[in-house]
């Protein structure tokens, strides 16, 4: 079977994106665990990631137009370069600064990192639509890319927690900057031809989609990713830190490793299931309408996991061994179901769009994705500080219910047959 034109360029973009996501995952754990150990409250920790997510909303809204206007390789180069600058800047943080100054500085650096991530993501995700075969082949390519990306990001969580425990904050951040800088240099020198170079006539107003299915899918994506990040960003890591750390330096290091290991395993499991989603969902031969109906079925199934865990946490009243065990098992189940939902969404956005609008529609869709993460990030610190784990997980269940209502509008427009 002959490879499509531009395949080598797609491989280069994807490899660079993997390297980027490794540093993205590591940086998240470094920032979260480092500042938690300095005594930052859950709300202050959430603030550290707020501008990262706001930048994602703004960047994704414009990245589709930027990619259409200037080409996919341009967005990749700028994304990698900004991440290198962000990492170097973060290493300049002075421990003597006040809490307020530290929060503002890290928020700004994280905002730069958020712009970098979404510019790099645009190149890789849009390239799938342009190079993959239609039908089930598209679903398999999308699932492979998203699954492998999240597995790499999971390794980044483990890398970040381990590097913090072994080397400290500043050496870890600078080491990642050097690694990513080398990759940017290699990619810039060796990038094969084949990806679109841009269209000078692309208008910014084209970003807003007129396709109702894309708009409803994007709204469902807001609530789906909000439901994940409402416990993932601050709530669960801080809960585990409170349970695992005894306050001593050795206890802190052990807690860093265990939290990083769990978060890494969760994301790797999520990525592995994403990569296998076409086989799990038996997508071969299934119509676009069937897969849209399946998206509604699987998000309804996902609802019961955080709802059950929220009730369990409320009844327990305080951290206990059985509750912690139930949370670990429950969140792993959540990861499997969430991966199936996310894979279906990632396929549907590319199925619903056209080659001529792919960067615009993918940018709009990932703007919704970033908006969901922003809402989830803010609520993660807020709900955990106000109501602890029960409110954190209960909010996740509510957001999944809203995602179910949104995706249902697509399902009703596509006559379903066998949703599972």
PAMAR-278871 format. One line per 4 residues: their letters; for each residue x, y, z of C-alpha. Coordinates in steps of 0.25 Angstrom, whole numbers. Each point is the difference from the previous one (the first is absolute). Last residue first. Example, Ala and Ser with C-alpha at 12.3 -4.5 7.8 and 13.67 -1.06 7.14 Angstrom:
2
SA = 55/-4/29 ~ -6/-14/2
END
This chain:
420
XXXX = -92/2/88 ~ -10/9/-8 ~ -6/-11/-9 ~ -9/8/-10
XXXX = 1/15/1 ~ -7/10/-10 ~ 10/12/0 ~ -7/13/3
XXXX = -5/-6/14 ~ 14/-4/3 ~ 6/14/-3 ~ -10/6/10
XXXX = 3/-11/10 ~ 15/4/1 ~ -5/13/7 ~ -9/-7/10
XXXX = 11/-11/3 ~ 10/11/2 ~ -9/7/10 ~ -1/-13/8
XXXX = 15/-1/-1 ~ 1/14/7 ~ -9/-5/11 ~ 9/-12/3
XXXX = 12/8/0 ~ -6/10/10 ~ -3/-12/9 ~ 14/-4/0
XXXX = 5/13/5 ~ -11/2/10 ~ 3/-14/6 ~ 15/2/0
XXXX = 0/13/8 ~ -12/9/1 ~ 6/15/0 ~ 14/-2/-3
XXXX = -2/-12/-9 ~ -11/7/-8 ~ 9/13/-2 ~ 13/-7/-4
XXXX = -7/-10/-10 ~ -10/11/-4 ~ 10/9/-6 ~ 7/-12/-7
XXXX = -13/-6/-5 ~ -5/13/-6 ~ 14/2/-7 ~ 0/-14/-5
XXXX = -14/1/-6 ~ 4/13/-7 ~ 13/-7/-5 ~ -9/-11/-7
XXXX = -9/11/-5 ~ 12/7/-6 ~ 4/-14/-5 ~ -13/-1/-8
XXXX = 2/14/-6 ~ 14/-3/-4 ~ -4/-14/-6 ~ -11/8/-8
XXXX = 9/10/-5 ~ 12/-9/-3 ~ -9/-10/-7 ~ -8/10/-9
XXXX = 4/-4/-14 ~ 2/-15/4 ~ -14/0/5 ~ -6/-1/14
XXXX = -10/-10/6 ~ 9/-12/-1 ~ 12/8/6 ~ -8/4/12
XXXX = -7/-14/1 ~ 13/-7/2 ~ 6/9/11 ~ -14/-1/7
XXXX = 0/-15/-1 ~ 14/-1/6 ~ -4/9/11 ~ -12/-9/4
XXXX = 8/-13/-1 ~ 11/7/8 ~ -9/5/11 ~ -6/-14/2
XXXX = 14/-6/2 ~ 5/12/9 ~ -13/-1/8 ~ 3/-15/3
XXXX = 14/5/5 ~ -7/11/8 ~ -9/-10/7 ~ 12/-10/4
XXXX = 8/12/6 ~ -12/6/6 ~ -5/-13/6 ~ 14/-3/6
XXXX = 0/14/6 ~ -13/-2/6 ~ 3/-14/6 ~ 13/6/6
XXXX = -7/12/6 ~ -1/15/-3 ~ -11/7/7 ~ -15/0/0
XXXX = -1/-14/-5 ~ -15/3/-5 ~ 4/12/-8 ~ 12/-7/-6
XXXX = -9/-12/-4 ~ -11/9/-6 ~ 10/7/-8 ~ 7/-13/-5
XXXX = -14/-5/-5 ~ -3/13/-7 ~ 14/0/-6 ~ -2/-14/-6
XXXX = -14/1/-4 ~ 1/11/-10 ~ 10/-8/-9 ~ -12/-9/-4
XXXX = -8/12/-6 ~ 13/5/-7 ~ 1/-14/-6 ~ -14/-1/-6
XXXX = 0/15/-5 ~ 13/-3/-8 ~ -5/-13/-5 ~ -11/8/-7
XXXX = 10/8/-7 ~ 7/-13/-4 ~ -12/-6/-6 ~ -3/13/-8
XXXX = 14/0/-6 ~ -3/-14/-4 ~ 6/-13/5 ~ 8/-9/-10
XXXX = 12/-1/9 ~ -3/8/13 ~ 0/-13/9 ~ 0/10/12
XXXX = 11/-8/7 ~ 8/-1/-13 ~ -2/15/-4 ~ 3/4/15
XXXX = 14/-8/0 ~ 8/13/-1 ~ -9/7/10 ~ 1/-11/10
XXXX = 15/1/0 ~ -1/15/1 ~ -9/-1/13 ~ 9/-11/6
XXXX = 12/9/-2 ~ -8/12/6 ~ -4/-8/12 ~ 14/-7/1
XXXX = 7/14/0 ~ -10/6/10 ~ 2/-12/9 ~ 15/0/-1
XXXX = 1/15/2 ~ -8/-1/13 ~ 9/-12/5 ~ 13/7/-4
XXXX = -4/13/6 ~ -5/-7/13 ~ 13/-7/2 ~ 7/13/-2
XXXX = -9/7/10 ~ 2/-11/10 ~ 15/1/-1 ~ 0/15/2
XXXX = -10/-2/12 ~ -14/4/-1 ~ -7/-14/2 ~ -4/0/-15
XXXX = -9/-11/-5 ~ -14/5/4 ~ 1/15/-1 ~ 8/-2/-13
XXXX = -11/-10/-6 ~ -10/11/3 ~ 9/11/-6 ~ 2/-9/-13
XXXX = -15/-3/0 ~ -6/14/1 ~ 10/9/-8 ~ 1/-3/-15
XXXX = -8/-14/-1 ~ -12/2/8 ~ -7/12/-7 ~ 10/-4/-12
XXXX = -9/-12/-4 ~ -13/6/0 ~ 4/13/-7 ~ 6/-9/-11
XXXX = -14/-6/-2 ~ -8/13/2 ~ 8/8/-10 ~ 0/-12/-10
XXXX = -15/0/0 ~ 0/14/-4 ~ 10/-3/-11 ~ -9/-12/-5
XXXX = -12/10/0 ~ 7/10/-8 ~ 6/-10/-10 ~ -14/-6/-2
XXXX = -6/13/-3 ~ 10/3/-11 ~ 1/15/-2 ~ 14/0/7
XXXX = 7/13/5 ~ 14/0/-5 ~ -4/5/-14 ~ 0/14/6
XXXX = 15/0/0 ~ 1/0/-15 ~ 9/-9/-8 ~ 4/6/-13
XXXX = 15/-2/2 ~ -2/-15/1 ~ 11/-8/7 ~ 12/-9/-2
XXXX = -8/-13/0 ~ 9/-12/5 ~ 9/-8/-10 ~ 14/4/1
XXXX = 9/-7/10 ~ 5/7/13 ~ 15/-2/2 ~ 6/13/5
XXXX = -12/6/7 ~ -3/-14/6 ~ 14/-1/5 ~ 1/14/6
XXXX = -14/-2/7 ~ 5/-14/6 ~ 12/7/5 ~ -8/11/7
XXXX = -10/-11/6 ~ 12/-7/7 ~ 6/13/5 ~ -13/5/5
XXXX = -3/-13/7 ~ 14/1/7 ~ -3/14/4 ~ -13/-4/7
XXXX = 6/-12/8 ~ 12/8/4 ~ -9/11/6 ~ -10/-8/7
XXXX = 8/-11/8 ~ 9/-11/-5 ~ -5/-13/5 ~ -14/3/6
XXXX = -3/11/-11 ~ 5/-9/-11 ~ -8/-12/5 ~ -13/8/0
XXXX = 3/6/-13 ~ 4/-13/-7 ~ -13/-7/6 ~ -9/11/-6
XXXX = 8/0/-13 ~ -2/-15/-1 ~ -15/3/0 ~ 2/11/-11
XXXX = 6/-11/-8 ~ -12/-9/2 ~ -9/12/-3 ~ 7/2/-14
XXXX = 0/-14/-3 ~ -15/-1/2 ~ -3/13/-8 ~ 9/-4/-12
XXXX = -5/-15/0 ~ -15/4/2 ~ 1/10/-11 ~ 6/-10/-10
XXXX = -9/-11/4 ~ -13/9/-2 ~ 5/5/-13 ~ 2/-14/-5
XXXX = -14/-3/4 ~ -5/10/-11 ~ 9/8/-8 ~ 15/-2/-1
XXXX = 10/8/8 ~ 8/11/-6 ~ -7/13/1 ~ -9/-3/12
XXXX = 12/-5/8 ~ 8/12/-3 ~ -10/9/7 ~ 3/-7/13
XXXX = 15/1/-1 ~ 1/15/-4 ~ -11/4/10 ~ 7/-7/11
XXXX = 12/9/-1 ~ -7/13/0 ~ -9/-5/12 ~ 12/-4/8
XXXX = 8/13/-2 ~ -12/9/3 ~ -1/-8/13 ~ 15/1/3
XXXX = -1/15/-1 ~ -12/0/10 ~ 8/-9/9 ~ 11/11/0
XXXX = -10/11/3 ~ -7/-9/11 ~ 14/-3/6 ~ 3/15/1
XXXX = -13/4/6 ~ 0/-12/10 ~ 15/4/4 ~ -4/14/2
XXXX = -12/-3/9 ~ 8/-10/8 ~ 11/10/3 ~ 13/-2/-7
XXXX = 12/-6/7 ~ -1/-13/-7 ~ 4/8/-13 ~ -6/-6/-13
XXXX = 11/0/-11 ~ -2/-14/-3 ~ -14/3/-5 ~ 5/9/-11
XXXX = 9/-11/-6 ~ -12/-9/0 ~ -9/11/-7 ~ 11/3/-10
XXXX = 1/-15/-4 ~ -15/-1/-1 ~ -1/12/-9 ~ 10/-6/-10
XXXX = -8/-13/-1 ~ -13/7/-2 ~ 7/10/-10 ~ 6/-12/-8
XXXX = -13/-8/0 ~ -9/12/-4 ~ 9/3/-12 ~ 0/-15/-4
XXXX = -15/0/-2 ~ -1/12/-10 ~ 0/15/1 ~ -15/4/-3
XXXX = -7/-13/3 ~ 9/-3/12 ~ -2/14/5 ~ -15/-1/-2
XXXX = -1/-13/7 ~ 9/6/11 ~ -9/12/3 ~ -11/-7/8
XXXX = 10/-10/5 ~ 9/11/5 ~ -11/7/7 ~ -5/-12/8
XXXX = 13/-6/2 ~ 5/14/6 ~ -11/-1/10 ~ 4/-14/3
XXXX = 15/4/3 ~ -5/13/7 ~ -8/-9/10 ~ 11/-10/3
XXXX = 7/8/11 ~ -14/4/5 ~ -3/-14/3 ~ 11/-1/10
XXXX = -4/13/7 ~ -14/-6/1 ~ 5/-13/6 ~ 9/8/10
XXXX = 15/2/-2 ~ 9/-6/11 ~ 13/-1/-6 ~ -2/-15/-2
XXXX = -12/3/-9 ~ 9/10/-8 ~ 9/-11/-4 ~ -11/-11/-2
XXXX = -8/8/-9 ~ 11/7/-8 ~ 8/-13/-2 ~ -12/-8/-3
XXXX = -5/9/-11 ~ 14/2/-6 ~ 2/-15/-1 ~ -13/-1/-8
XXXX = 4/11/-9 ~ 14/-5/-2 ~ -4/-13/-5 ~ -11/7/-8
XXXX = 10/7/-8 ~ 9/-12/-3 ~ -13/-7/-5 ~ -3/12/-9
XXXX = 14/0/-6 ~ -3/-15/-3 ~ -13/4/-6 ~ 5/11/-9
XXXX = 11/-9/-5 ~ -9/-11/-3 ~ -10/9/-7 ~ 12/6/-9
XXXX = 4/-15/-4 ~ -15/-2/-4 ~ 0/12/-9 ~ -6/-7/-11
XXXX = -7/-13/4 ~ 8/-13/2 ~ -2/-11/-10 ~ -6/-13/4
END
